[in-house]
């Protein structure tokens, strides 16, 4: 890994971590939403450094594009979004921080145990083969979780539509 | 001489990348000058008037003068604006446009970055445009801007889906996500547009492209008569110029993308490839302008209903046909 690549990687890491911190630390919710953009781009940058171009494009398309916009759109329809005095946590705060702390410890442990075998050289990765393998695995071994995810998303969508429209049916007829 | 230059840049790939980036960014800034002039001339022709006439021959220098004026004008920022986001929104829009030009093949070998997932990349970065519109609309602290921004997002996201589905039809047909490979396939096997599922895909793409670049009948996000031009109401001077430039450069890009996907990109007899690319692009831009200056604007609910209830199902079925007929 050359000095330039190392410098890029460091800059990318700093950007990603700072924007991730900003997302949770900023008091203005809309600002927090916009800080998601450099964060998602940073994650995409890691994929690019590992020459996983396909994952990079998906990261741009799904996270930096679609998820980002949907989150912002939802935020703009939220009440009190600009109020800096709203509490930043809810009653699940303790449980959630316990779970994420556990997750972090587990991940750090996993990385630490495999430290010797990890390499960061782009040449070691055959991106196209990985993408092909990914596609095959999604439609063979992991087809059930894959399909279940789509059912989950579909039910989430239906639920959202139901919640959004149930009390307002008369209004729509009035408009027509 | 030329060999020496090529050798110099081969030894300094980083410098070469920098040169390409500068050329691409300047190209993205220059293209709107031409497109806006053509737009005003076409609008004049359709509405039986002359259009710009006085600055330069046939008014060709009018947009140059306009651009200079915009760059020199005072940059006004509203008091209640969310300053930091207000400042960067136009540049995000512009960067998203430059990034999409990055993977566009103009002629054989004339592509700034050869990417094997170019199609996905283009769709991904085009969504930054949506983010910048939302950012501008929100940070202006103006109800018209915010309404324009929200409308833009609802509309752009709704039309993004049928657009992606119709682009995917081409991807399945040619079996590649790289724009260069898609064009090369067409050079060998004939243009994609002659195949029935792709023909429908091209039609859907055309409708969605109109919506993506906010053209009448889909110009709801910046409806001048309802929203005082929507998300960019509060922008002035150079920042406004960047929004404007990115919109017209996007206009160019979306047609160039269509040329590569459906009309064989640089493919054509006699004339050199680069001329064919530009010829196809400008013919399509003319059609876009023709549509813009003819039908009236629709209502937002009509636009959204059209996208979800007609375009999405049709493009889904069409995608199935394309997969059935295309994949070998």
Interface residues (C-beta under 8 A of the other chain):
Chain A: X4 X30 X31 X34 X37 X53 X54 X56 X57 X58 X59 X60 X61 X64 X65 X66 X68 X69 X70 X72 X73 X76 X128
Chain B: X14 X82 X85 X115 X116 X117 X120 X121 X123 X124 X125 X126 X127 X128 X130 X131 X134 X135 X138 X146 X150 X153 X154 X157 X160 X177
